[in-house]
Amino acid sequence: MGSKWFLSFFITFCLILLSRFLPGPRDWWRSVGKRPFVSGVVIIAVIAVFLGGAREAVTTVRNPVDTIRFVRILVVAALTVTAVIVILFSRGRASSGWAVRWMGLYAGIAMISCFYSSFPLLSLWKGFEVLSTVAVGMLIGGFLHQREDIEHLINITLLVMWFLVLSSLVGMIISPSLAFAKMKQGGLMGFALQGVYPQINANTLSQISGMLASCSLCWVLGGQKRYGSLGPLFVFVLALACLVLGHSRTSLFAFVPAICFVFIFFRAKIAGLTMLWIGTILGVSGVGVHYIMNYILRGQSEELLLSVSGRTRFWPVVLEKVWQSPLIGHGFYSSQRMTWGASSVDNTYLEVLLGVGMVGLILFCMAVISVFLNLWRGNWSSLRLKPDSNWRLVWIQQAVLFLFLIFRSLTGPSFQILHPNLIVFIIVAVCSSATVRIQRAEHALSKYEDR
């Protein structure tokens, strides 16, 4: 396993370096060079996510801190201390926005839930992980003073996603038996690609691939004059292949409105009509419908598909538990682990409600609403600008990332705990807030200069 891990990492790293010669990824690398500190913080935060994985509740109780978790504790603690020091001693820092502050309050409530949790240490630590990510968001948000800073941060995020997609495809070639998760239902379409080196859940991998493919499409349609379309198109094809092989229906369903949104936003009539034509041909073709339906069913029955893979049967059971303590919940993260031995109840908002009750859910939803409002305000400013404006590319990428996060939160764990989605959510939160703040400053300056 160790030799294969090293081989996979070496090949992926070589491919990442080679991608520096492609337009698109080349600019992502330039962003890393121009913002090395921010890049390091984001990369270390992502590494912390992949240090360890979900374990059974019994194992967690008997051995709460093993070696890999101890390393994760050190990394998270180091990130938090660094963020606090920089925030306290830096001058002229920009505001990170209200969404991050709401998430900080939510993390505080999560930590307080340890006093009535069935596993106090787990609730306290999981809440602290969220708080540490919030601190990292405040740290990064303080460096966003102009549009280029937002652009660099998004590019760094896309480069990390690009690495994860490439590592999953390399892992598929090196260890195909480990890369394709065995599903309960068999059949030709009963497959799902997951990351092996590092380990990435098939659903998470599909979402990362979908976000990268959609953002790359934004570069193809909206940034071709500056970046060219060959590099982003190459990234789009590989990310799309990883999305299809990942076989997560939630991410696939999110991908359809995402690319339609991108086509409409950039007024790409020819590309949109081409996609519509292909979809129509597949829809009216019996062969197309046959394979598409088999792919969507994924070896399951139609009844199981309509129950969202059994989730709708489990959610009423969770609600019964929620009503026993609807105000403050049963303890952050530990409630589902100690009750059912599950790492998630497959719905972000229901899981928040179960863990920290209505109090925590309100704070959590306020953060989501704050991001949505900032994206809405930034949208109006972007639409008034020229089609080739860089603000448009920056804004649409934020909107696409947010759309995937919302879709994923409906059927699985998302940005309520330390997860790749939480890092993406915090990045979108600080970017959307900075977008509104900087655009307002530019608008005020233009008015002043016109006088």
C-alpha atoms as one frame of an Amber mdcrd trajectory, in Angstrom:
protein
   0.000   0.000   0.000   2.863   2.376   0.863   4.619   1.884  -2.476   1.387
   2.402  -4.406   0.641   5.560  -2.415   4.085   6.949  -3.254   3.744   5.966
  -6.913   0.298   7.556  -7.165   1.476  10.761  -5.514   4.567  10.927  -7.743
   2.573  10.452 -10.947  -0.079  12.953  -9.871   2.537  15.511  -8.909   4.243
  15.105 -12.294   0.923  15.563 -14.090   0.193  18.658 -12.011   3.584  20.109
 -12.957   3.001  19.301 -16.636  -0.359  21.048 -16.492   1.523  24.287 -15.779
   2.127  24.513 -19.516  -1.630  24.588 -20.222  -3.567  27.865 -20.237  -5.864
  27.855 -17.235  -3.884  25.603 -14.881  -0.890  27.801 -15.642  -2.759  30.771
 -14.201  -3.764  28.701 -11.171  -0.076  28.065 -10.522   0.668  31.766 -10.937
  -1.892  32.512  -8.241  -0.037  30.136  -5.925   3.209  31.982  -6.630   1.635
  35.395  -6.077  -0.161  34.380  -2.862   2.099  31.723  -1.278   0.892  32.283
   2.295  -2.794  32.008   1.394  -2.011  28.968  -0.769  -0.202  27.283   2.095
  -3.078  27.909   4.488  -5.658  26.487   2.053  -3.529  23.422   1.235  -2.830
  22.648   4.902  -6.551  23.008   5.702  -7.363  20.502   2.929  -4.688  18.110
   4.212  -6.272  18.288   7.677  -9.583  17.131   6.188  -8.035  13.993   4.715
  -6.070  13.046   7.834  -8.234  10.204   9.117 -11.670   9.067   8.069 -15.027
   7.966   9.374 -14.916   5.167  11.924 -17.552   3.154  13.698 -18.908   4.625
  16.921 -17.588   1.718  19.008 -14.078   2.219  17.636 -14.290   5.945  18.322
 -15.230   5.393  21.969 -12.538   2.784  22.630  -9.759   4.622  20.837 -10.787
   8.264  20.398  -7.290   9.498  19.498  -5.121   7.221  17.379  -1.905   8.262
  15.629  -3.476   9.715  12.493  -6.063  11.621  14.517  -3.308  12.968  16.763
  -1.525  14.356  13.706  -4.813  15.885  12.590  -5.222  17.539  16.003  -1.738
  19.036  15.710  -2.407  20.350  12.188  -5.781  21.875  13.109  -4.362  23.418
  16.284  -1.403  24.886  14.368  -3.741  26.385  11.772  -5.912  27.916  14.462
  -3.000  29.443  16.366  -1.518  30.843  13.168  -4.849  32.347  12.137  -5.426
  33.959  15.539  -1.908  35.445  15.664  -2.133  36.897  12.152  -5.620  38.296
  12.779  -4.592  39.946  16.052  -1.333  41.497  14.856  -2.141  42.427  11.264
  -3.096  45.990  10.405  -5.424  47.125   7.677  -7.183  43.782   7.436 -10.399
  43.586   5.419 -13.639  42.272   6.875 -14.397  38.605   6.225 -18.169  39.194
   6.198 -21.188  38.201   8.238 -21.466  34.657   6.889 -18.172  33.685   8.526
 -19.261  35.335  11.786 -22.503  33.364  11.811 -20.498  30.195  11.242 -18.310
  31.165  14.197 -21.367  31.430  16.436 -22.604  28.108  15.089 -19.250  26.515
  15.928 -19.462  27.963  19.435 -22.894  26.401  19.970 -21.530  23.098  18.666
 -18.739  23.169  21.244 -21.115  24.118  24.077 -23.245  21.070  23.225 -20.512
  18.923  24.815 -22.128  19.633  28.209 -25.153  17.520  27.314 -23.678  15.288
  24.594 -23.524  11.500  24.943 -19.877  11.766  23.820 -18.662  15.153  25.160
 -15.095  14.926  23.828 -16.276  14.192  20.286 -18.761  17.085  20.245 -16.186
  19.483  21.676 -13.528  18.533  19.149 -15.809  18.473  16.110 -17.106  21.901
  17.054 -13.539  23.149  17.432 -12.698  21.843  13.955 -15.452  24.029  12.530
 -14.237  26.963  14.607 -10.688  26.477  13.344 -11.927  26.548   9.734 -13.831
  29.742  10.510 -10.609  31.232  11.900  -8.825  30.265   8.685 -11.626  31.971
   6.742 -11.196  35.153   8.758  -7.462  34.961   8.109  -7.889  34.554   4.347
 -10.693  37.118   4.122  -8.410  39.778   5.558  -6.166  39.539   2.462  -8.963
  40.214  -0.050  -8.538  43.904  -0.861  -9.086  43.881  -4.643 -10.571  41.753
  -7.382  -7.246  40.080  -8.181  -7.057  38.766  -4.607 -10.440  37.062  -4.990
  -9.381  35.683  -8.351  -6.202  34.230  -6.865  -8.086  32.558  -4.016 -10.555
  30.915  -6.416  -7.673  29.793  -8.658  -5.895  28.215  -5.677  -9.098  26.360
  -4.798  -9.470  25.102  -8.370  -5.856  23.927  -8.399  -6.467  21.848  -5.259
  -9.578  20.348  -6.889  -7.546  19.645 -10.016  -5.007  17.720  -7.925  -7.751
  15.649  -6.264  -9.337  14.800  -9.617  -6.015  13.787 -11.146  -5.058  11.722
  -8.077  -8.378   9.859  -8.298  -7.899   9.079 -11.983  -4.329   7.921 -11.320
  -5.557   5.789  -8.415  -8.148   4.261 -10.740  -5.341   3.103 -13.043  -2.984
   1.890 -10.304  -5.544   0.230  -8.016  -8.829  -0.277  -9.930 -10.130  -2.789
  -7.368  -9.854  -0.175  -4.618 -10.915   2.779  -6.758 -14.322   1.385  -7.694
 -16.380   0.987  -4.548 -18.430  -2.167  -4.316 -22.101  -1.274  -4.281 -24.900
  -3.268  -2.684 -26.658  -3.511  -6.013 -24.797  -5.226  -8.825 -25.182  -4.985
 -12.558 -23.261  -3.232 -15.307 -24.088   0.228 -13.942 -23.451  -0.584 -10.284
 -20.130   1.255  -9.962 -18.777   4.378  -8.278 -15.265   5.772  -8.544 -13.694
   6.937  -5.307 -10.334   8.445  -4.503  -7.734   5.990  -3.231  -4.614   8.129
  -2.662  -5.918  10.143  -0.807  -9.153   8.421   0.148 -12.145  10.385  -1.119
 -15.747   9.263  -0.825 -17.372   8.697  -4.231 -20.046  11.321  -3.524 -17.448
  13.892  -2.476 -15.265  13.089  -5.478 -18.240  13.519  -7.825 -19.040  16.885
  -6.305 -15.437  18.105  -6.533 -15.330  16.938 -10.155 -18.626  18.662 -10.924
 -17.478  21.944  -9.383 -14.173  21.829 -11.258 -15.886  20.960 -14.564 -18.402
  23.796 -14.187 -15.748  26.364 -13.241 -13.552  25.204 -16.142 -16.521  25.712
 -18.452 -16.707  29.278 -17.124 -13.098  29.749 -18.250 -13.867  28.256 -21.666
 -16.847  30.563 -22.260 -15.937  33.668 -20.296 -12.165  33.862 -20.218 -11.106
  32.648 -23.637  -9.786  36.051 -24.712  -7.418  36.218 -21.778  -6.636  32.585
 -21.015  -7.491  30.646 -24.141  -9.855  27.690 -24.167  -7.598  24.668 -24.769
  -6.352  24.232 -21.202  -9.705  24.788 -19.458 -11.366  22.502 -22.012  -8.884
  19.736 -21.202  -9.599  20.148 -17.472 -13.336  20.141 -18.213 -13.145  16.820
 -20.083 -11.179  15.023 -17.357 -13.305  16.475 -14.555 -16.471  15.492 -16.419
 -15.143  11.940 -16.855 -14.426  11.765 -13.122 -17.938  13.088 -12.399 -19.551
  10.412 -14.589 -17.426   7.634 -13.085 -18.105   8.891  -9.555 -21.770   8.170
 -10.230 -23.225  10.454  -7.545 -26.727  11.373  -8.674 -26.885  14.474  -6.482
 -23.789  15.949  -8.122 -25.012  14.916 -11.568 -28.353  16.622 -10.979 -26.516
  19.717  -9.705 -24.270  19.738 -12.767 -27.189  20.147 -15.187 -28.525  23.479
 -13.798 -24.942  24.630 -13.178 -23.880  24.363 -16.820 -27.231  25.743 -18.004
 -26.653  28.701 -15.693 -23.169  29.179 -17.148 -24.473  29.018 -20.748 -27.183
  31.579 -20.000 -24.859  33.892 -18.064 -22.248  34.022 -20.835 -24.928  34.006
 -23.562 -23.328  30.997 -25.219 -26.186  30.305 -27.619 -24.354  27.890 -29.918
 -22.983  25.770 -27.059 -26.346  25.807 -25.286 -28.259  24.811 -28.396 -25.744
  22.040 -29.089 -26.232  20.611 -25.600 -29.997  20.894 -26.013 -29.827  19.106
 -29.351 -27.749  16.253 -27.899 -30.113  15.956 -24.941 -33.136  15.851 -27.242
 -31.598  13.129 -29.400 -30.812  11.027 -26.341 -34.272  11.677 -24.932 -36.190
  10.511 -27.977 -33.823   7.627 -28.683 -34.885   4.367 -27.070 -31.269   3.257
 -26.776 -30.306   6.536 -25.093 -33.157   6.335 -22.613 -32.314   2.722 -21.819
 -28.683   3.426 -20.944 -29.440   6.713 -19.194 -32.085   5.126 -16.978 -29.822
   2.193 -16.149 -27.079   4.644 -15.294 -29.376   6.708 -13.050 -30.797   3.623
 -11.328 -27.233   2.416 -10.631 -28.450  -1.157 -10.153 -31.207  -0.088  -7.768
 -34.928  -0.550  -8.135 -37.162   2.393  -9.019 -38.700   2.220  -5.558 -35.309
   2.577  -3.906 -34.431   5.419  -6.255 -37.606   7.314  -5.345 -36.749   6.919
  -1.657 -33.394   8.623  -2.383 -31.512   5.378  -1.728 -33.512   4.759   1.430
 -32.932   8.185   2.952 -36.611   9.102   3.135 -37.193   5.961   5.202 -34.509
   6.944   7.707 -35.296  10.662   8.016 -38.610  10.130   9.910 -36.674   8.101
  12.488 -34.225  10.981  12.863 -37.079  13.459  13.259 -38.519  11.399  16.096
 -35.186  11.783  17.879 -35.091  15.511  17.096 -38.480  16.156  18.709 -37.130
  14.799  22.001 -34.917  17.895  22.264 -35.837  20.292  19.458 -34.294  23.449
  20.937 -30.688  22.453  21.709 -30.382  18.987  20.153 -28.539  15.952  21.473
 -24.894  16.886  21.011 -22.983  18.010  17.941 -21.937  15.129  15.653 -22.035
  12.566  18.476 -25.833  12.157  18.408 -26.056  10.097  15.198 -22.832   8.238
  15.980 -23.874   7.100  19.435 -27.509   6.443  18.494 -27.202   4.664  15.152
 -23.439   4.261  14.680 -23.653   6.475  11.575 -21.310   9.315  10.612 -24.169
  11.235   8.982 -27.951  11.237   8.556 -27.510  12.253   4.890 -29.064  15.697
   5.194 -27.039  18.661   6.379 -29.876  20.654   7.944 -31.462  17.650   9.632
 -28.088  16.707  11.056 -27.573  20.213  12.426 -31.057  20.108  13.929 -30.328
  16.746  15.536 -27.013  17.859  16.993 -27.588  21.448  18.136 -31.336  21.961
  17.695 -33.180  25.006  16.395 -30.679  27.386  17.986 -27.804  25.954  15.964
 -29.883  25.553  12.807 -30.891  29.234  12.838 -27.258  30.349  13.116 -26.239
  27.892  10.406 -28.978  29.035   8.030 -28.112  32.694   8.663 -24.636  31.958
   7.313 -26.118  30.324   4.191 -28.547  33.223   3.672 -25.728  35.763   4.085
 -23.734  34.100   1.300 -26.797  33.987  -0.954 -27.503  37.694  -0.385 -23.898
  38.628  -1.139 -23.994  36.615  -4.354 -27.264  38.311  -5.282 -25.796  41.777
  -4.693 -22.651  40.890  -6.605 -24.749  39.584  -9.486 -26.384  42.938 -10.176
 -22.998  44.627 -10.277 -21.582  41.945 -12.574 -24.482  42.164 -15.020 -23.910
  45.901 -15.495 -20.360  45.245 -16.633 -19.110  44.229 -20.076 -19.391  40.533
 -21.045 -15.595  40.149 -21.036 -15.202  41.720 -17.607 -13.176  39.716 -15.107
 -15.783  40.435 -12.439 -18.229  38.256 -14.352 -15.865  35.282 -14.354 -15.129
  35.715 -10.642 -18.807  35.985  -9.733 -20.113  33.057 -11.796 -17.491  30.721
 -10.338 -18.593  31.632  -6.813 -22.236  31.069  -7.757 -21.505  27.666  -9.306
 -19.581  26.487  -6.237 -22.412  27.637  -3.974 -25.002  25.842  -6.105 -23.153
  22.527  -5.744 -22.850  23.025  -1.990 -26.594  23.580  -1.619 -27.475  20.529
  -3.734 -25.081  18.338  -1.790 -26.433  19.526   1.561 -29.862  18.095   0.708
 -28.773  14.434   0.514 -25.514  14.177   2.403 -23.009  15.677   4.834 -21.760
  18.998   3.621 -20.380  22.122   5.268 -21.748  21.527   8.791 -18.539  19.697
   9.886 -14.873  19.710   8.873 -15.198  18.471   5.303 -13.934  19.639   1.884
 -17.329  21.319   1.509 -16.787  23.398   4.642 -13.534  24.763   3.242 -15.227
  25.568  -0.082 -18.156  27.192   1.727 -15.863  29.399   3.821 -13.932  30.403
   0.691 -17.161  31.268  -1.153 -18.359  33.168   1.941 -15.282  35.405   2.171
 -15.089  35.847  -1.629 -18.753  36.840  -1.986 -18.461  39.305   0.894 -15.264
  40.785  -0.566 -16.891  41.020  -4.010 -19.702  43.215  -2.684 -17.327  45.299
  -0.557 -14.831  45.942  -3.369 -17.510  46.622  -5.993 -19.140  49.174  -3.704
 -15.777  50.871  -3.171 -15.127  50.941  -6.927 -18.596  52.345  -7.575 -18.122
  55.056  -4.941 -14.705  55.925  -6.381 -16.090  56.185  -9.923 -18.832  58.528
  -8.697 -16.238  60.670  -6.944 -14.065  60.858 -10.058 -17.067  61.829 -12.226
 -17.707  64.928 -10.152
